[in-house]
Amino acid sequence: MPSQEEPPEFSDPNLKKPKKLSPEHLNDAQKAVNVLGLDLVTRAYSKNWAHRGNALVQLRDILESHPESPKSDTRALWRAAIKVVERTLKDNVYQVFNLSVKVLKQLISDFAIKHRVTKGDMIFGVEKSMPILISKTGETINHQMQKLAKEFIVDLAMLPTVKPLALVPQHCVKPFSSTVAAKLGTSRCEIVENLLIALPIRDGSGFTVDNVMKFSREALQHSSGDVRNVAENIITALYKDYSKQVRKYLPPDTETARKKLKYRKLFQMFDEIDGKPSPEAEKQKKQEKEKKKDEQIKSLQKELNLLQEQSLQVAEMTRTASRSRIPTRLSYSAQRRTSMPKLEVLEKTCVFCGEFREGFTDAGLDVHYWKRCPLLMRCTHCKQVRAIF
């Protein structure tokens, strides 16, 4: 029987009776009228939101008081109630939508368990409700309604009567186009992200790597950064357990692919999960190594220039000593090389001490520099050969 008690938000003593159903609405809801009565269905289709709320109050009480009866009667009531709720879920008034969600939950949980609603009827109820609930998650004016729709979808998926059907995850991972509203796209991605935590990928959960990745891959193409960010979170979470399978749905990890921001961020997160440096980090390391090498070359060049200056000074000292009247080792050597070509003399002369020997080849000079030249010595600290004065 219809309830005489109404929530405060729907009670109005001055509320006029609802207008009669139009022929179109009457034809659409004829089966519900046969089960629930013309008054309740007329209120559910009314343009006045208070009447629609009152229709839901009446329906709630009918469901609570429905006795055990033949399956045919229960099935008829179930489908009639789903018809009314399907209508009121589309409501733009939060109070009506909120009560619609409560009645739907009552139907799918308490009523379904008490009256042993068949699997086929459960599927019918979920299939009728899910598209409307998903559309409500993109609500841009009433944020309360959007939040409630998102939360209820997750709750609905976890209900004992719905969870084994795996219908909610399957509806949620249906790919959407890149032109869908950003708010709706973001909400849908967030629902999938939350559901994956509650219902990890396994047999019977409704989620597979294939359907989640196809959904996320399409979301990754959306123009909104908010949508792409949540899609990246889903893919990254999936990659931790299914790395090889996830990569099959993405472009190859190449320098060309990394030029696109959406893929570069993903591949960087993959590298972090795999514990290997990213190409960007390796490139930076290579640049630092080259910079250090350049600094060493500059330092060695500086040392070489210093040694060349020192050799010139030594050569000048040698020439000065050769002009001296005092017999020296240098002047003696000079007498021996007067008859040799100038170029050959230079090749066989130490540029530091001025000693000339016919046995001074390249190897011989190296030995001389290392062991015998009086003007060169090995530094005890850096172990390099240095000129001394």
Contacts in CASP RR format, 6 or more apart in sequence:
PFRMAT RR
TARGET T0000
AUTHOR 0000-0000-0000
METHOD contacts of the structure
MODEL  1
MPSQEEPPEFSDPNLKKPKKLSPEHLNDAQKAVNVLGLDLVTRAYSKNWA
HRGNALVQLRDILESHPESPKSDTRALWRAAIKVVERTLKDNVYQVFNLS
VKVLKQLISDFAIKHRVTKGDMIFGVEKSMPILISKTGETINHQMQKLAK
EFIVDLAMLPTVKPLALVPQHCVKPFSSTVAAKLGTSRCEIVENLLIALP
IRDGSGFTVDNVMKFSREALQHSSGDVRNVAENIITALYKDYSKQVRKYL
PPDTETARKKLKYRKLFQMFDEIDGKPSPEAEKQKKQEKEKKKDEQIKSL
QKELNLLQEQSLQVAEMTRTASRSRIPTRLSYSAQRRTSMPKLEVLEKTC
VFCGEFREGFTDAGLDVHYWKRCPLLMRCTHCKQVRAIF
1 61 0 8 1.000
1 62 0 8 1.000
1 65 0 8 1.000
2 39 0 8 1.000
2 40 0 8 1.000
2 58 0 8 1.000
2 61 0 8 1.000
2 62 0 8 1.000
3 57 0 8 1.000
3 58 0 8 1.000
3 60 0 8 1.000
3 61 0 8 1.000
5 57 0 8 1.000
6 54 0 8 1.000
6 57 0 8 1.000
7 57 0 8 1.000
7 99 0 8 1.000
9 95 0 8 1.000
10 50 0 8 1.000
10 53 0 8 1.000
10 54 0 8 1.000
10 57 0 8 1.000
10 95 0 8 1.000
12 50 0 8 1.000
15 48 0 8 1.000
15 50 0 8 1.000
15 51 0 8 1.000
18 42 0 8 1.000
18 43 0 8 1.000
18 45 0 8 1.000
18 46 0 8 1.000
18 48 0 8 1.000
18 51 0 8 1.000
19 42 0 8 1.000
19 46 0 8 1.000
19 47 0 8 1.000
20 42 0 8 1.000
21 29 0 8 1.000
21 38 0 8 1.000
21 41 0 8 1.000
21 42 0 8 1.000
21 45 0 8 1.000
25 45 0 8 1.000
26 33 0 8 1.000
29 41 0 8 1.000
29 44 0 8 1.000
29 45 0 8 1.000
29 83 0 8 1.000
29 84 0 8 1.000
29 87 0 8 1.000
31 76 0 8 1.000
31 79 0 8 1.000
31 80 0 8 1.000
31 83 0 8 1.000
32 41 0 8 1.000
32 80 0 8 1.000
32 83 0 8 1.000
32 84 0 8 1.000
33 41 0 8 1.000
34 76 0 8 1.000
34 80 0 8 1.000
35 76 0 8 1.000
35 77 0 8 1.000
35 80 0 8 1.000
36 59 0 8 1.000
36 62 0 8 1.000
36 77 0 8 1.000
36 80 0 8 1.000
36 81 0 8 1.000
36 84 0 8 1.000
40 55 0 8 1.000
40 58 0 8 1.000
40 59 0 8 1.000
40 62 0 8 1.000
40 84 0 8 1.000
41 55 0 8 1.000
41 84 0 8 1.000
42 51 0 8 1.000
43 51 0 8 1.000
43 52 0 8 1.000
43 53 0 8 1.000
43 54 0 8 1.000
43 55 0 8 1.000
43 58 0 8 1.000
44 51 0 8 1.000
44 52 0 8 1.000
44 55 0 8 1.000
44 56 0 8 1.000
44 59 0 8 1.000
44 84 0 8 1.000
44 87 0 8 1.000
44 88 0 8 1.000
45 87 0 8 1.000
46 52 0 8 1.000
46 55 0 8 1.000
49 91 0 8 1.000
49 93 0 8 1.000
49 95 0 8 1.000
49 96 0 8 1.000
52 88 0 8 1.000
52 91 0 8 1.000
52 93 0 8 1.000
52 96 0 8 1.000
53 88 0 8 1.000
53 95 0 8 1.000
53 96 0 8 1.000
53 99 0 8 1.000
55 84 0 8 1.000
55 88 0 8 1.000
56 84 0 8 1.000
56 85 0 8 1.000
56 88 0 8 1.000
56 96 0 8 1.000
56 99 0 8 1.000
56 100 0 8 1.000
56 103 0 8 1.000
57 99 0 8 1.000
59 81 0 8 1.000
59 84 0 8 1.000
59 85 0 8 1.000
59 103 0 8 1.000
60 99 0 8 1.000
60 102 0 8 1.000
60 103 0 8 1.000
60 106 0 8 1.000
62 77 0 8 1.000
62 81 0 8 1.000
63 77 0 8 1.000
63 81 0 8 1.000
63 103 0 8 1.000
63 106 0 8 1.000
63 107 0 8 1.000
63 110 0 8 1.000
63 111 0 8 1.000
64 106 0 8 1.000
66 74 0 8 1.000
66 77 0 8 1.000
66 111 0 8 1.000
66 115 0 8 1.000
68 115 0 8 1.000
71 118 0 8 1.000
74 115 0 8 1.000
74 117 0 8 1.000
75 117 0 8 1.000
75 118 0 8 1.000
75 121 0 8 1.000
78 107 0 8 1.000
78 111 0 8 1.000
78 112 0 8 1.000
78 115 0 8 1.000
78 117 0 8 1.000
78 121 0 8 1.000
78 125 0 8 1.000
79 121 0 8 1.000
79 124 0 8 1.000
81 103 0 8 1.000
81 107 0 8 1.000
81 111 0 8 1.000
82 107 0 8 1.000
82 124 0 8 1.000
82 125 0 8 1.000
82 128 0 8 1.000
82 129 0 8 1.000
85 100 0 8 1.000
85 103 0 8 1.000
85 104 0 8 1.000
85 107 0 8 1.000
85 129 0 8 1.000
86 128 0 8 1.000
86 129 0 8 1.000
86 132 0 8 1.000
88 96 0 8 1.000
88 97 0 8 1.000
88 99 0 8 1.000
88 100 0 8 1.000
88 103 0 8 1.000
89 97 0 8 1.000
89 100 0 8 1.000
89 101 0 8 1.000
89 104 0 8 1.000
89 129 0 8 1.000
89 132 0 8 1.000
89 133 0 8 1.000
89 136 0 8 1.000
90 132 0 8 1.000
91 97 0 8 1.000
91 100 0 8 1.000
92 141 0 8 1.000
92 142 0 8 1.000
92 145 0 8 1.000
94 142 0 8 1.000
94 144 0 8 1.000
94 145 0 8 1.000
94 148 0 8 1.000
97 136 0 8 1.000
97 145 0 8 1.000
97 148 0 8 1.000
98 145 0 8 1.000
98 148 0 8 1.000
101 148 0 8 1.000
101 149 0 8 1.000
101 152 0 8 1.000
104 129 0 8 1.000
105 152 0 8 1.000
105 155 0 8 1.000
105 156 0 8 1.000
105 159 0 8 1.000
107 125 0 8 1.000
108 122 0 8 1.000
108 125 0 8 1.000
108 126 0 8 1.000
108 156 0 8 1.000
108 159 0 8 1.000
108 161 0 8 1.000
108 162 0 8 1.000
109 159 0 8 1.000
109 160 0 8 1.000
109 161 0 8 1.000
111 117 0 8 1.000
112 122 0 8 1.000
112 161 0 8 1.000
113 160 0 8 1.000
113 161 0 8 1.000
117 161 0 8 1.000
119 165 0 8 1.000
122 161 0 8 1.000
122 162 0 8 1.000
122 165 0 8 1.000
123 165 0 8 1.000
123 167 0 8 1.000
126 156 0 8 1.000
126 162 0 8 1.000
126 165 0 8 1.000
126 167 0 8 1.000
126 168 0 8 1.000
127 167 0 8 1.000
129 156 0 8 1.000
130 153 0 8 1.000
130 167 0 8 1.000
130 168 0 8 1.000
130 171 0 8 1.000
131 171 0 8 1.000
133 149 0 8 1.000
133 152 0 8 1.000
133 153 0 8 1.000
133 156 0 8 1.000
134 149 0 8 1.000
134 153 0 8 1.000
134 171 0 8 1.000
134 172 0 8 1.000
134 188 0 8 1.000
135 184 0 8 1.000
136 145 0 8 1.000
136 146 0 8 1.000
136 149 0 8 1.000
137 146 0 8 1.000
137 149 0 8 1.000
137 150 0 8 1.000
137 153 0 8 1.000
137 184 0 8 1.000
137 187 0 8 1.000
137 188 0 8 1.000
137 191 0 8 1.000
138 146 0 8 1.000
138 149 0 8 1.000
138 181 0 8 1.000
138 183 0 8 1.000
138 184 0 8 1.000
138 185 0 8 1.000
138 187 0 8 1.000
139 145 0 8 1.000
139 146 0 8 1.000
139 149 0 8 1.000
139 183 0 8 1.000
140 146 0 8 1.000
140 181 0 8 1.000
140 183 0 8 1.000
146 183 0 8 1.000
146 187 0 8 1.000
149 187 0 8 1.000
150 187 0 8 1.000
150 190 0 8 1.000
150 191 0 8 1.000
153 168 0 8 1.000
153 172 0 8 1.000
153 191 0 8 1.000
154 191 0 8 1.000
154 194 0 8 1.000
154 195 0 8 1.000
154 198 0 8 1.000
156 162 0 8 1.000
156 168 0 8 1.000
157 163 0 8 1.000
157 168 0 8 1.000
157 169 0 8 1.000
157 172 0 8 1.000
157 195 0 8 1.000
157 198 0 8 1.000
157 199 0 8 1.000
158 198 0 8 1.000
158 199 0 8 1.000
162 168 0 8 1.000
163 199 0 8 1.000
164 204 0 8 1.000
166 204 0 8 1.000
166 205 0 8 1.000
166 206 0 8 1.000
168 195 0 8 1.000
169 192 0 8 1.000
169 195 0 8 1.000
169 199 0 8 1.000
169 205 0 8 1.000
169 206 0 8 1.000
169 207 0 8 1.000
170 206 0 8 1.000
170 211 0 8 1.000
172 188 0 8 1.000
172 191 0 8 1.000
172 192 0 8 1.000
172 195 0 8 1.000
173 192 0 8 1.000
173 207 0 8 1.000
173 211 0 8 1.000
173 212 0 8 1.000
173 214 0 8 1.000
173 215 0 8 1.000
174 215 0 8 1.000
175 214 0 8 1.000
175 215 0 8 1.000
175 217 0 8 1.000
175 218 0 8 1.000
175 219 0 8 1.000
176 184 0 8 1.000
176 185 0 8 1.000
176 188 0 8 1.000
176 218 0 8 1.000
176 219 0 8 1.000
177 218 0 8 1.000
178 218 0 8 1.000
178 221 0 8 1.000
178 222 0 8 1.000
178 223 0 8 1.000
180 222 0 8 1.000
182 222 0 8 1.000
182 223 0 8 1.000
182 224 0 8 1.000
182 225 0 8 1.000
182 226 0 8 1.000
182 227 0 8 1.000
185 219 0 8 1.000
185 222 0 8 1.000
185 224 0 8 1.000
185 227 0 8 1.000
186 224 0 8 1.000
186 226 0 8 1.000
186 227 0 8 1.000
186 230 0 8 1.000
188 219 0 8 1.000
189 216 0 8 1.000
189 219 0 8 1.000
189 227 0 8 1.000
189 230 0 8 1.000
189 231 0 8 1.000
189 234 0 8 1.000
190 230 0 8 1.000
192 212 0 8 1.000
192 215 0 8 1.000
192 216 0 8 1.000
192 234 0 8 1.000
193 230 0 8 1.000
193 233 0 8 1.000
193 234 0 8 1.000
193 237 0 8 1.000
195 207 0 8 1.000
196 207 0 8 1.000
196 212 0 8 1.000
196 234 0 8 1.000
196 237 0 8 1.000
196 238 0 8 1.000
199 205 0 8 1.000
199 206 0 8 1.000
199 207 0 8 1.000
200 207 0 8 1.000
201 207 0 8 1.000
201 208 0 8 1.000
201 209 0 8 1.000
201 212 0 8 1.000
201 238 0 8 1.000
201 241 0 8 1.000
201 242 0 8 1.000
209 238 0 8 1.000
209 242 0 8 1.000
209 245 0 8 1.000
209 246 0 8 1.000
212 234 0 8 1.000
212 238 0 8 1.000
213 235 0 8 1.000
213 238 0 8 1.000
213 245 0 8 1.000
213 246 0 8 1.000
213 249 0 8 1.000
214 249 0 8 1.000
216 231 0 8 1.000
216 234 0 8 1.000
216 235 0 8 1.000
216 238 0 8 1.000
217 231 0 8 1.000
217 249 0 8 1.000
217 250 0 8 1.000
219 227 0 8 1.000
219 228 0 8 1.000
219 230 0 8 1.000
219 231 0 8 1.000
219 234 0 8 1.000
220 228 0 8 1.000
220 231 0 8 1.000
220 232 0 8 1.000
220 235 0 8 1.000
220 262 0 8 1.000
222 228 0 8 1.000
222 231 0 8 1.000
228 262 0 8 1.000
232 262 0 8 1.000
232 265 0 8 1.000
232 266 0 8 1.000
232 269 0 8 1.000
235 246 0 8 1.000
235 250 0 8 1.000
235 266 0 8 1.000
236 266 0 8 1.000
236 269 0 8 1.000
236 270 0 8 1.000
236 273 0 8 1.000
238 246 0 8 1.000
239 246 0 8 1.000
239 269 0 8 1.000
239 270 0 8 1.000
239 273 0 8 1.000
240 273 0 8 1.000
243 270 0 8 1.000
243 273 0 8 1.000
243 274 0 8 1.000
247 253 0 8 1.000
247 270 0 8 1.000
250 263 0 8 1.000
250 266 0 8 1.000
251 257 0 8 1.000
251 263 0 8 1.000
253 267 0 8 1.000
253 270 0 8 1.000
255 279 0 8 1.000
257 263 0 8 1.000
257 264 0 8 1.000
257 267 0 8 1.000
258 264 0 8 1.000
258 267 0 8 1.000
258 279 0 8 1.000
267 278 0 8 1.000
268 278 0 8 1.000
268 280 0 8 1.000
271 277 0 8 1.000
271 278 0 8 1.000
272 278 0 8 1.000
277 285 0 8 1.000
307 387 0 8 1.000
310 352 0 8 1.000
310 387 0 8 1.000
310 389 0 8 1.000
311 351 0 8 1.000
311 352 0 8 1.000
311 387 0 8 1.000
313 389 0 8 1.000
314 351 0 8 1.000
314 352 0 8 1.000
314 353 0 8 1.000
314 354 0 8 1.000
314 375 0 8 1.000
314 387 0 8 1.000
315 351 0 8 1.000
315 354 0 8 1.000
318 330 0 8 1.000
318 353 0 8 1.000
318 354 0 8 1.000
321 328 0 8 1.000
321 330 0 8 1.000
321 331 0 8 1.000
322 328 0 8 1.000
322 330 0 8 1.000
322 331 0 8 1.000
322 334 0 8 1.000
324 331 0 8 1.000
329 355 0 8 1.000
330 353 0 8 1.000
330 354 0 8 1.000
330 355 0 8 1.000
333 349 0 8 1.000
333 354 0 8 1.000
333 355 0 8 1.000
333 356 0 8 1.000
333 357 0 8 1.000
334 356 0 8 1.000
336 356 0 8 1.000
337 345 0 8 1.000
337 348 0 8 1.000
337 349 0 8 1.000
337 356 0 8 1.000
345 356 0 8 1.000
347 360 0 8 1.000
348 356 0 8 1.000
348 357 0 8 1.000
348 358 0 8 1.000
348 359 0 8 1.000
348 360 0 8 1.000
348 361 0 8 1.000
349 355 0 8 1.000
349 356 0 8 1.000
349 360 0 8 1.000
350 356 0 8 1.000
350 360 0 8 1.000
350 365 0 8 1.000
350 368 0 8 1.000
350 369 0 8 1.000
350 373 0 8 1.000
352 369 0 8 1.000
352 373 0 8 1.000
352 375 0 8 1.000
352 376 0 8 1.000
352 387 0 8 1.000
353 373 0 8 1.000
353 374 0 8 1.000
353 375 0 8 1.000
355 368 0 8 1.000
355 373 0 8 1.000
357 368 0 8 1.000
360 368 0 8 1.000
369 376 0 8 1.000
369 385 0 8 1.000
370 376 0 8 1.000
370 378 0 8 1.000
370 385 0 8 1.000
375 387 0 8 1.000
375 388 0 8 1.000
375 389 0 8 1.000
376 385 0 8 1.000
376 386 0 8 1.000
376 387 0 8 1.000
376 388 0 8 1.000
377 385 0 8 1.000
377 386 0 8 1.000
377 388 0 8 1.000
378 384 0 8 1.000
378 385 0 8 1.000
378 386 0 8 1.000
379 385 0 8 1.000
379 386 0 8 1.000
END
